[in-house]
């Protein structure tokens, strides 16, 4: 497993414009000021793998 920090992962997500700032309404109806667009991440397979690995080992 590649060891990746949350800071590095967030910066990589920001670099590919997957992190959005503003007012976003989630499907649950809750509002959030930050949104991670997974549709953007899917276009970057290496980054998607890093996100998947990070989430897997965070559970």
PDB file of N, CA, C and O in Angstrom:
ATOM      1  N   UNK A   1       0.838  -1.185   0.000  1.00  0.00           N
ATOM      2  CA  UNK A   1       0.000   0.000   0.000  1.00  0.00           C
ATOM      3  C   UNK A   1       0.875   1.238   0.000  1.00  0.00           C
ATOM      4  O   UNK A   1       1.853   1.319   0.744  1.00  0.00           O
ATOM      5  N   UNK A   2       0.521   2.196  -0.835  1.00  0.00           N
ATOM      6  CA  UNK A   2       1.230   3.472  -0.821  1.00  0.00           C
ATOM      7  C   UNK A   2       0.755   4.268   0.387  1.00  0.00           C
ATOM      8  O   UNK A   2      -0.446   4.433   0.599  1.00  0.00           O
ATOM      9  N   UNK A   3       1.697   4.754   1.169  1.00  0.00           N
ATOM     10  CA  UNK A   3       1.367   5.546   2.338  1.00  0.00           C
ATOM     11  C   UNK A   3       1.121   6.982   1.897  1.00  0.00           C
ATOM     12  O   UNK A   3       2.039   7.630   1.393  1.00  0.00           O
ATOM     13  N   UNK A   4      -0.087   7.493   2.073  1.00  0.00           N
ATOM     14  CA  UNK A   4      -0.416   8.847   1.655  1.00  0.00           C
ATOM     15  C   UNK A   4      -1.095   9.562   2.814  1.00  0.00           C
ATOM     16  O   UNK A   4      -1.967   9.003   3.480  1.00  0.00           O
ATOM     17  N   UNK A   5      -0.688  10.796   3.044  1.00  0.00           N
ATOM     18  CA  UNK A   5      -1.275  11.568   4.133  1.00  0.00           C
ATOM     19  C   UNK A   5      -2.546  12.247   3.640  1.00  0.00           C
ATOM     20  O   UNK A   5      -2.734  12.443   2.439  1.00  0.00           O
ATOM     21  N   UNK A   6      -3.403  12.598   4.572  1.00  0.00           N
ATOM     22  CA  UNK A   6      -4.642  13.292   4.225  1.00  0.00           C
ATOM     23  C   UNK A   6      -4.323  14.632   3.570  1.00  0.00           C
ATOM     24  O   UNK A   6      -5.029  15.057   2.655  1.00  0.00           O
ATOM     25  N   UNK A   7      -3.265  15.302   4.031  1.00  0.00           N
ATOM     26  CA  UNK A   7      -2.883  16.594   3.447  1.00  0.00           C
ATOM     27  C   UNK A   7      -2.507  16.443   1.977  1.00  0.00           C
ATOM     28  O   UNK A   7      -2.935  17.237   1.139  1.00  0.00           O
ATOM     29  N   UNK A   8      -1.714  15.435   1.669  1.00  0.00           N
ATOM     30  CA  UNK A   8      -1.301  15.180   0.285  1.00  0.00           C
ATOM     31  C   UNK A   8      -2.504  14.832  -0.573  1.00  0.00           C
ATOM     32  O   UNK A   8      -2.620  15.306  -1.704  1.00  0.00           O
ATOM     33  N   UNK A   9      -3.391  14.017  -0.050  1.00  0.00           N
ATOM     34  CA  UNK A   9      -4.580  13.614  -0.796  1.00  0.00           C
ATOM     35  C   UNK A   9      -5.468  14.821  -1.097  1.00  0.00           C
ATOM     36  O   UNK A   9      -5.966  14.963  -2.214  1.00  0.00           O
ATOM     37  N   UNK A  10      -5.665  15.679  -0.118  1.00  0.00           N
ATOM     38  CA  UNK A  10      -6.482  16.878  -0.321  1.00  0.00           C
ATOM     39  C   UNK A  10      -5.853  17.783  -1.374  1.00  0.00           C
ATOM     40  O   UNK A  10      -6.558  18.323  -2.226  1.00  0.00           O
ATOM     41  N   UNK A  11      -4.544  17.951  -1.323  1.00  0.00           N
ATOM     42  CA  UNK A  11      -3.868  18.782  -2.325  1.00  0.00           C
ATOM     43  C   UNK A  11      -4.014  18.198  -3.726  1.00  0.00           C
ATOM     44  O   UNK A  11      -4.219  18.938  -4.688  1.00  0.00           O
ATOM     45  N   UNK A  12      -3.911  16.882  -3.847  1.00  0.00           N
ATOM     46  CA  UNK A  12      -4.081  16.240  -5.156  1.00  0.00           C
ATOM     47  C   UNK A  12      -5.513  16.410  -5.661  1.00  0.00           C
ATOM     48  O   UNK A  12      -5.726  16.654  -6.848  1.00  0.00           O
ATOM     49  N   UNK A  13      -6.488  16.283  -4.774  1.00  0.00           N
ATOM     50  CA  UNK A  13      -7.881  16.497  -5.157  1.00  0.00           C
ATOM     51  C   UNK A  13      -8.099  17.936  -5.617  1.00  0.00           C
ATOM     52  O   UNK A  13      -8.813  18.188  -6.589  1.00  0.00           O
ATOM     53  N   UNK A  14      -7.484  18.863  -4.916  1.00  0.00           N
ATOM     54  CA  UNK A  14      -7.593  20.280  -5.288  1.00  0.00           C
ATOM     55  C   UNK A  14      -6.929  20.538  -6.638  1.00  0.00           C
ATOM     56  O   UNK A  14      -7.444  21.317  -7.441  1.00  0.00           O
ATOM     57  N   UNK A  15      -5.800  19.897  -6.895  1.00  0.00           N
ATOM     58  CA  UNK A  15      -5.071  20.078  -8.160  1.00  0.00           C
ATOM     59  C   UNK A  15      -5.897  19.675  -9.380  1.00  0.00           C
ATOM     60  O   UNK A  15      -5.740  20.262 -10.450  1.00  0.00           O
ATOM     61  N   UNK A  16      -6.768  18.689  -9.233  1.00  0.00           N
ATOM     62  CA  UNK A  16      -7.598  18.245 -10.363  1.00  0.00           C
ATOM     63  C   UNK A  16      -8.997  18.877 -10.320  1.00  0.00           C
ATOM     64  O   UNK A  16      -9.904  18.452 -11.036  1.00  0.00           O
ATOM     65  N   UNK A  17      -9.152  19.892  -9.476  1.00  0.00           N
ATOM     66  CA  UNK A  17     -10.420  20.635  -9.334  1.00  0.00           C
ATOM     67  C   UNK A  17     -11.578  19.756  -8.872  1.00  0.00           C
ATOM     68  O   UNK A  17     -12.718  19.954  -9.291  1.00  0.00           O
ATOM     69  N   UNK A  18     -11.286  18.796  -8.017  1.00  0.00           N
ATOM     70  CA  UNK A  18     -12.336  17.936  -7.474  1.00  0.00           C
ATOM     71  C   UNK A  18     -12.936  18.518  -6.198  1.00  0.00           C
ATOM     72  O   UNK A  18     -14.024  18.118  -5.786  1.00  0.00           O
ATOM     73  N   UNK A  19     -12.232  19.463  -5.569  1.00  0.00           N
ATOM     74  CA  UNK A  19     -12.725  20.090  -4.344  1.00  0.00           C
ATOM     75  C   UNK A  19     -13.438  21.380  -4.729  1.00  0.00           C
ATOM     76  O   UNK A  19     -12.853  22.258  -5.363  1.00  0.00           O
ATOM     77  N   UNK A  20     -14.697  21.488  -4.343  1.00  0.00           N
ATOM     78  CA  UNK A  20     -15.514  22.654  -4.671  1.00  0.00           C
ATOM     79  C   UNK A  20     -15.877  23.380  -3.378  1.00  0.00           C
ATOM     80  O   UNK A  20     -16.189  22.752  -2.366  1.00  0.00           O
ATOM     81  N   UNK A  21     -15.832  24.699  -3.427  1.00  0.00           N
ATOM     82  CA  UNK A  21     -16.187  25.522  -2.273  1.00  0.00           C
ATOM     83  C   UNK A  21     -17.421  26.350  -2.610  1.00  0.00           C
ATOM     84  O   UNK A  21     -17.561  26.841  -3.730  1.00  0.00           O
ATOM     85  N   UNK A  22     -18.301  26.500  -1.647  1.00  0.00           N
ATOM     86  CA  UNK A  22     -19.534  27.257  -1.842  1.00  0.00           C
ATOM     87  C   UNK A  22     -20.638  26.606  -1.036  1.00  0.00           C
ATOM     88  O   UNK A  22     -20.366  25.861  -0.094  1.00  0.00           O
ATOM     89  N   UNK A  23     -21.867  26.875  -1.394  1.00  0.00           N
ATOM     90  CA  UNK A  23     -22.999  26.256  -0.720  1.00  0.00           C
ATOM     91  C   UNK A  23     -23.545  25.122  -1.564  1.00  0.00           C
ATOM     92  O   UNK A  23     -24.054  25.355  -2.660  1.00  0.00           O
ATOM     93  N   UNK A  24     -23.447  23.907  -1.073  1.00  0.00           N
ATOM     94  CA  UNK A  24     -23.912  22.737  -1.818  1.00  0.00           C
ATOM     95  C   UNK A  24     -24.943  21.985  -0.997  1.00  0.00           C
ATOM     96  O   UNK A  24     -24.757  21.754   0.198  1.00  0.00           O
ATOM     97  N   UNK A  25     -26.029  21.608  -1.651  1.00  0.00           N
ATOM     98  CA  UNK A  25     -27.073  20.836  -0.992  1.00  0.00           C
ATOM     99  C   UNK A  25     -26.877  19.367  -1.339  1.00  0.00           C
ATOM    100  O   UNK A  25     -26.889  18.988  -2.511  1.00  0.00           O
ATOM    101  N   UNK A  26     -26.697  18.548  -0.313  1.00  0.00           N
ATOM    102  CA  UNK A  26     -26.517  17.113  -0.497  1.00  0.00           C
ATOM    103  C   UNK A  26     -27.868  16.440  -0.721  1.00  0.00           C
ATOM    104  O   UNK A  26     -28.911  17.041  -0.463  1.00  0.00           O
ATOM    105  N   UNK A  27     -27.854  15.203  -1.198  1.00  0.00           N
ATOM    106  CA  UNK A  27     -29.104  14.471  -1.426  1.00  0.00           C
ATOM    107  C   UNK A  27     -29.916  14.327  -0.145  1.00  0.00           C
ATOM    108  O   UNK A  27     -31.141  14.214  -0.187  1.00  0.00           O
ATOM    109  N   UNK A  28     -29.229  14.332   0.994  1.00  0.00           N
ATOM    110  CA  UNK A  28     -29.910  14.221   2.284  1.00  0.00           C
ATOM    111  C   UNK A  28     -30.651  15.500   2.645  1.00  0.00           C
ATOM    112  O   UNK A  28     -31.458  15.517   3.575  1.00  0.00           O
ATOM    113  N   UNK A  29     -30.374  16.581   1.901  1.00  0.00           N
ATOM    114  CA  UNK A  29     -30.986  17.872   2.201  1.00  0.00           C
ATOM    115  C   UNK A  29     -30.079  18.777   3.015  1.00  0.00           C
ATOM    116  O   UNK A  29     -30.336  19.975   3.139  1.00  0.00           O
ATOM    117  N   UNK A  30     -29.018  18.205   3.571  1.00  0.00           N
ATOM    118  CA  UNK A  30     -28.079  19.004   4.360  1.00  0.00           C
ATOM    119  C   UNK A  30     -27.256  19.899   3.441  1.00  0.00           C
ATOM    120  O   UNK A  30     -26.980  19.547   2.294  1.00  0.00           O
ATOM    121  N   UNK A  31     -26.874  21.052   3.959  1.00  0.00           N
ATOM    122  CA  UNK A  31     -26.014  21.975   3.226  1.00  0.00           C
ATOM    123  C   UNK A  31     -24.573  21.781   3.687  1.00  0.00           C
ATOM    124  O   UNK A  31     -24.325  21.475   4.853  1.00  0.00           O
ATOM    125  N   UNK A  32     -23.632  21.958   2.771  1.00  0.00           N
ATOM    126  CA  UNK A  32     -22.213  21.839   3.096  1.00  0.00           C
ATOM    127  C   UNK A  32     -21.435  22.914   2.344  1.00  0.00           C
ATOM    128  O   UNK A  32     -21.757  23.217   1.195  1.00  0.00           O
ATOM    129  N   UNK A  33     -20.409  23.498   2.979  1.00  0.00           N
ATOM    130  CA  UNK A  33     -19.602  24.517   2.298  1.00  0.00           C
ATOM    131  C   UNK A  33     -18.508  23.925   1.412  1.00  0.00           C
ATOM    132  O   UNK A  33     -17.913  24.636   0.602  1.00  0.00           O
ATOM    133  N   UNK A  34     -18.242  22.629   1.560  1.00  0.00           N
ATOM    134  CA  UNK A  34     -17.187  21.967   0.784  1.00  0.00           C
ATOM    135  C   UNK A  34     -17.772  20.703   0.168  1.00  0.00           C
ATOM    136  O   UNK A  34     -18.516  19.968   0.817  1.00  0.00           O
ATOM    137  N   UNK A  35     -17.426  20.463  -1.092  1.00  0.00           N
ATOM    138  CA  UNK A  35     -17.947  19.305  -1.817  1.00  0.00           C
ATOM    139  C   UNK A  35     -16.805  18.673  -2.603  1.00  0.00           C
ATOM    140  O   UNK A  35     -16.032  19.383  -3.245  1.00  0.00           O
ATOM    141  N   UNK A  36     -16.690  17.351  -2.559  1.00  0.00           N
ATOM    142  CA  UNK A  36     -15.697  16.641  -3.370  1.00  0.00           C
ATOM    143  C   UNK A  36     -16.447  15.966  -4.512  1.00  0.00           C
ATOM    144  O   UNK A  36     -17.272  15.079  -4.292  1.00  0.00           O
ATOM    145  N   UNK A  37     -16.149  16.398  -5.725  1.00  0.00           N
ATOM    146  CA  UNK A  37     -16.817  15.904  -6.926  1.00  0.00           C
ATOM    147  C   UNK A  37     -16.158  14.601  -7.374  1.00  0.00           C
ATOM    148  O   UNK A  37     -15.096  14.611  -7.996  1.00  0.00           O
ATOM    149  N   UNK A  38     -16.799  13.491  -7.052  1.00  0.00           N
ATOM    150  CA  UNK A  38     -16.253  12.174  -7.367  1.00  0.00           C
ATOM    151  C   UNK A  38     -16.196  11.950  -8.879  1.00  0.00           C
ATOM    152  O   UNK A  38     -15.353  11.193  -9.362  1.00  0.00           O
ATOM    153  N   UNK A  39     -17.081  12.599  -9.623  1.00  0.00           N
ATOM    154  CA  UNK A  39     -17.061  12.463 -11.081  1.00  0.00           C
ATOM    155  C   UNK A  39     -15.743  12.953 -11.669  1.00  0.00           C
ATOM    156  O   UNK A  39     -15.281  12.422 -12.679  1.00  0.00           O
ATOM    157  N   UNK A  40     -15.138  13.954 -11.051  1.00  0.00           N
ATOM    158  CA  UNK A  40     -13.831  14.450 -11.494  1.00  0.00           C
ATOM    159  C   UNK A  40     -12.750  13.434 -11.142  1.00  0.00           C
ATOM    160  O   UNK A  40     -11.855  13.173 -11.946  1.00  0.00           O
ATOM    161  N   UNK A  41     -12.829  12.864  -9.948  1.00  0.00           N
ATOM    162  CA  UNK A  41     -11.814  11.920  -9.469  1.00  0.00           C
ATOM    163  C   UNK A  41     -11.772  10.666 -10.348  1.00  0.00           C
ATOM    164  O   UNK A  41     -10.698  10.111 -10.579  1.00  0.00           O
ATOM    165  N   UNK A  42     -12.915  10.223 -10.831  1.00  0.00           N
ATOM    166  CA  UNK A  42     -12.985   9.023 -11.666  1.00  0.00           C
ATOM    167  C   UNK A  42     -12.142   9.184 -12.935  1.00  0.00           C
ATOM    168  O   UNK A  42     -11.654   8.197 -13.485  1.00  0.00           O
ATOM    169  N   UNK A  43     -11.974  10.407 -13.391  1.00  0.00           N
ATOM    170  CA  UNK A  43     -11.175  10.671 -14.595  1.00  0.00           C
ATOM    171  C   UNK A  43      -9.674  10.576 -14.346  1.00  0.00           C
ATOM    172  O   UNK A  43      -8.880  10.702 -15.279  1.00  0.00           O
ATOM    173  N   UNK A  44      -9.285  10.356 -13.103  1.00  0.00           N
ATOM    174  CA  UNK A  44      -7.873  10.256 -12.715  1.00  0.00           C
ATOM    175  C   UNK A  44      -7.684   8.942 -11.952  1.00  0.00           C
ATOM    176  O   UNK A  44      -7.739   8.925 -10.722  1.00  0.00           O
ATOM    177  N   UNK A  45      -7.461   7.840 -12.682  1.00  0.00           N
ATOM    178  CA  UNK A  45      -7.426   6.506 -12.057  1.00  0.00           C
ATOM    179  C   UNK A  45      -6.421   6.348 -10.915  1.00  0.00           C
ATOM    180  O   UNK A  45      -6.729   5.698  -9.916  1.00  0.00           O
ATOM    181  N   UNK A  46      -5.243   6.922 -11.043  1.00  0.00           N
ATOM    182  CA  UNK A  46      -4.246   6.792  -9.968  1.00  0.00           C
ATOM    183  C   UNK A  46      -4.736   7.488  -8.702  1.00  0.00           C
ATOM    184  O   UNK A  46      -4.576   6.967  -7.599  1.00  0.00           O
ATOM    185  N   UNK A  47      -5.329   8.663  -8.866  1.00  0.00           N
ATOM    186  CA  UNK A  47      -5.865   9.399  -7.723  1.00  0.00           C
ATOM    187  C   UNK A  47      -7.063   8.657  -7.134  1.00  0.00           C
ATOM    188  O   UNK A  47      -7.210   8.581  -5.915  1.00  0.00           O
ATOM    189  N   UNK A  48      -7.910   8.116  -7.991  1.00  0.00           N
ATOM    190  CA  UNK A  48      -9.062   7.343  -7.521  1.00  0.00           C
ATOM    191  C   UNK A  48      -8.599   6.160  -6.679  1.00  0.00           C
ATOM    192  O   UNK A  48      -9.196   5.859  -5.645  1.00  0.00           O
ATOM    193  N   UNK A  49      -7.551   5.500  -7.112  1.00  0.00           N
ATOM    194  CA  UNK A  49      -6.994   4.383  -6.357  1.00  0.00           C
ATOM    195  C   UNK A  49      -6.474   4.851  -4.998  1.00  0.00           C
ATOM    196  O   UNK A  49      -6.658   4.163  -3.994  1.00  0.00           O
ATOM    197  N   UNK A  50      -5.831   6.012  -4.961  1.00  0.00           N
ATOM    198  CA  UNK A  50      -5.324   6.546  -3.691  1.00  0.00           C
ATOM    199  C   UNK A  50      -6.471   6.888  -2.751  1.00  0.00           C
ATOM    200  O   UNK A  50      -6.390   6.626  -1.551  1.00  0.00           O
ATOM    201  N   UNK A  51      -7.539   7.472  -3.286  1.00  0.00           N
ATOM    202  CA  UNK A  51      -8.714   7.790  -2.464  1.00  0.00           C
ATOM    203  C   UNK A  51      -9.322   6.500  -1.921  1.00  0.00           C
ATOM    204  O   UNK A  51      -9.629   6.409  -0.732  1.00  0.00           O
ATOM    205  N   UNK A  52      -9.496   5.501  -2.791  1.00  0.00           N
ATOM    206  CA  UNK A  52     -10.059   4.212  -2.358  1.00  0.00           C
ATOM    207  C   UNK A  52      -9.209   3.575  -1.265  1.00  0.00           C
ATOM    208  O   UNK A  52      -9.738   3.092  -0.264  1.00  0.00           O
ATOM    209  N   UNK A  53      -7.903   3.575  -1.455  1.00  0.00           N
ATOM    210  CA  UNK A  53      -6.987   2.992  -0.473  1.00  0.00           C
ATOM    211  C   UNK A  53      -7.065   3.743   0.846  1.00  0.00           C
ATOM    212  O   UNK A  53      -7.096   3.130   1.913  1.00  0.00           O
ATOM    213  N   UNK A  54      -7.096   5.068   0.776  1.00  0.00           N
ATOM    214  CA  UNK A  54      -7.173   5.881   1.991  1.00  0.00           C
ATOM    215  C   UNK A  54      -8.456   5.579   2.759  1.00  0.00           C
ATOM    216  O   UNK A  54      -8.426   5.385   3.974  1.00  0.00           O
ATOM    217  N   UNK A  55      -9.578   5.540   2.050  1.00  0.00           N
ATOM    218  CA  UNK A  55     -10.857   5.261   2.705  1.00  0.00           C
ATOM    219  C   UNK A  55     -10.859   3.853   3.294  1.00  0.00           C
ATOM    220  O   UNK A  55     -11.310   3.656   4.422  1.00  0.00           O
ATOM    221  N   UNK A  56     -10.362   2.876   2.544  1.00  0.00           N
ATOM    222  CA  UNK A  56     -10.323   1.489   3.018  1.00  0.00           C
ATOM    223  C   UNK A  56      -9.552   1.377   4.329  1.00  0.00           C
ATOM    224  O   UNK A  56     -10.030   0.750   5.275  1.00  0.00           O
ATOM    225  N   UNK A  57      -8.377   1.973   4.393  1.00  0.00           N
ATOM    226  CA  UNK A  57      -7.554   1.851   5.597  1.00  0.00           C
ATOM    227  C   UNK A  57      -7.983   2.796   6.717  1.00  0.00           C
ATOM    228  O   UNK A  57      -7.487   2.696   7.840  1.00  0.00           O
ATOM    229  N   UNK A  58      -8.901   3.710   6.415  1.00  0.00           N
ATOM    230  CA  UNK A  58      -9.414   4.615   7.445  1.00  0.00           C
ATOM    231  C   UNK A  58     -10.603   4.020   8.189  1.00  0.00           C
ATOM    232  O   UNK A  58     -10.977   4.501   9.258  1.00  0.00           O
ATOM    233  N   UNK A  59     -11.189   2.981   7.625  1.00  0.00           N
ATOM    234  CA  UNK A  59     -12.379   2.379   8.255  1.00  0.00           C
ATOM    235  C   UNK A  59     -12.021   1.470   9.396  1.00  0.00           C
ATOM    236  O   UNK A  59     -12.906   0.890  10.026  1.00  0.00           O
TER     237      UNK A  59
END
